[in-house]
Amino acid sequence: MSAWLVALLQALLYPALAPLLVGWVRKVKARLQNRRGASVFQPYADLRKLLVKETRVAHTASELFRIAPYIVFVATWLAAATVPLVALDLPIAAVADIIVLVGLLALARFFLALAGMDAGTAFGGMGASREMLVSALAEPAMLMAVFTLAMTAHSTSLQSVMAHHLADGFLLRPSYLFAFGALVLVALAECGRIPVDNPSTHLELTMIHEAMLLEYSGRHLALMEWAAQIKLLLYGVLIVNVFFPWGVGASFGVLALGSGLAVVLLKLLVLGALLAAGETVLAKMRLFRVPGFLNLALLLALLGLLSHVILEVGA
């Protein structure tokens, strides 16, 4: 198969599979709570329902409120497309960089916060303020964690990092353990999961992400929700493919791509089950404890970076 065709298919898999991952997490969480739960395909039905509903816009909102969902969705989708899913050595390797990934996510978050404040509601401004607090603490930890892996591969390209890990095999390095812990904590905060935020709550005083979406409806709300689902899948793929890159290869054959996709899906199912189990046994923390939570992520990432430097100097 053509490398460009594989790159396009890989990019299309992110919005196609993102609702399925959310549905899987909800289903496992329901089972752990002795509930039947909705179908794993329920998020697809929810998106379809919102896409066909009429869109209502507040009179106090500007044009920014209308275009923000499209910018947030496209920026998040492009950020996800930079993370290799089933194949390496794709034509997008030049832009599949850690800095580009963080920049696109920051762009989406910037317009999300602006849209939350644009309608002029108290809850929208509160959610935007909390979102900026989380992002200001989470982005340095994420960069530090991924830079630890990039220093091992001597490149900030995600494809180069994964290719280096595949060539070296599974090596249990202290720096990897610290970086893995930091990235997991950052993913929970960035995706609005427990214990930082509760994605299923509708209590205005405790919401972060949902508070910025209260004024949205119809296709605008569908795009915002879809972007959040893609972001969760992005972080899931980043964790399972960077630290456990089995199944991701350089072959563009149909059989190799099919088996690689099956392995990646299996890893995501395990990660989703662990996320559901964690959200079942944990409770949402107070907002004033979130900085300490993210400072722990930054500390783990820093320890990973320092341990890598010390081991390199010692060697």
Secondary structure by P-SEA (a helix, b strand, c coil): ccaaaaaaaaaaaaaaaaaaaaaaaaaaaaaaacccccccaaaaaaaaaaaacbbbbbccccccccaaaaaaaaaaaaaaaacccccccccccccccaaaaaaaaaaaaaaaaaaaaccccaaaaaaaaaaaaaaaacaaaaaaaaaaaaaaaccccaaaaaaaaaaacccccaaaaaaaaaaaaaaaaaacccccccccccccccccccccccccccaaaaaaaaaaaaaaaaaaaaaaaacccccccccccaaaaaaaaaaaaaaaaaaaaaaaaaaaacccccccaaaaaaaaaaaaaaaaaaaaaaaaaac
